[in-house]
Amino acid sequence: MLTLINLTGLTNQFVTPERITLVIRIVLILIIGIPLLRVLKKVMAKLTHEKLSAQAEQLIQRSVYYFGVLILIVSILNEFGFKLSALLGAAGVLGIAIGFASQTSVSNIISGIFLISEKPFTIGDIVESGSTIGIVTSIDLLSIKLITFDNKFVRIPNETMIKTEVTNYTKFPTRRLEIMLSVAYKEDLERVSAVLYDIAINEELSLKDQEPVIQVREFADSGINILFGIWTKTDDFIVIKNKLMIKIKQRFDAEGIEIPFPHLSLYAGEASKPLTIKQI
């Protein structure tokens, strides 16, 4: 009986009408707030869709969503008795401390704003930064996210993207595919050029309104280097490159055009002459 009385006393001590009311208010805030956040996210998606660039659209949607989450958290803390003024004061002191310790993050945020305003690339573009090539999947205030062609996730800080050279391979709808090849010195260059031109004009993925490029570039050690360039749609770039490499090899074999490889002949004067054999 004594234990039951003690439990009843503890229950009455902790389960008070004020605390029950507090729990109900917090539950109501969550029940109303979470669906509102989802609705707000969908509304912002509709308002910004096709009106802004993909990266600006993504940034605005996330910023509004996180701001809504912040309001929800502040509302819950307010129910526990934390005043907004006290929270702002604590946030100010904490912000100063974090500011000194996170100068790199601030630099990345500023760089992210520059990237969004300059628009050197958008979501879905294929870019190269340093030794990394991949598809842009996200442009945030702190970093850029890429997916490489072998399905690796790469995060590059915005400051790095601002400071280093970035190549955008899909900025324009067309590209020129360039293949550097070599032929033997004995080959007729005009005949080689005619074969390459025939390959170019008969390639279905090439752009017929752009002339192919065939240039003799260099007399190298093992052969004559020739630049072969052909214009194509950016979306067809990888496909046409593979097709052309195969066609060039097949046509050169059929035409008897030699593709040289590095080789070396040694001559050591008289000592390298063949031995003389006398018949007795």
C-alpha angles and dihedrals in degrees: 000000000000091000091050091051091050092050091048090051093050091048092051089048097053102026100064128158090249093055093045089052090049092052091048091051092049092048090050091050090052094044091051099032101051095052089044090055090052092048091047090052092052092046092051090048090055094044095051099035112122090349097088136030116278094253094047090047091051093046095050093047093051094044093052091045094050090046089054090050089051091053090049092051092047090050091053093046089050089058088056090055101263107140120220092233091055091047091051091049092050090045090052093053091043090047092055091050092047091045093061091046097045108046089135091059091051090050090051091050092051090046089049091055090051091050092050093048095043094044099203087164140002136212109293096029121127109234138174123214118173106318095337125099121180150125117281109240101166139016111197135168093261105032151356120245121213135183112210123217090256089055100258122148113230127187116197120187114239091236089060091051090052095048100043133060113268123196118203109202095184102043093109130041094238135046137183114238110214124198121184111207136169134220131191120267091245093063124104104245094204090055091047090050091050091052092049092047091052090051090051099049093046095051107106094207094054121100108248094201091064121068116232117247119236114172132166100227110173147359097228131186096266103025149334114295117221128188113220114191130179131178120232142155113283091237090057096046100104094041095050093046092059092045094050094049090055094044094049092053092046094048094045090052091048093047094044093242110157121227103205128218129203113278135160132216117201123208119184100179122245092348091065096056117112116264116263114238119202122201114226 
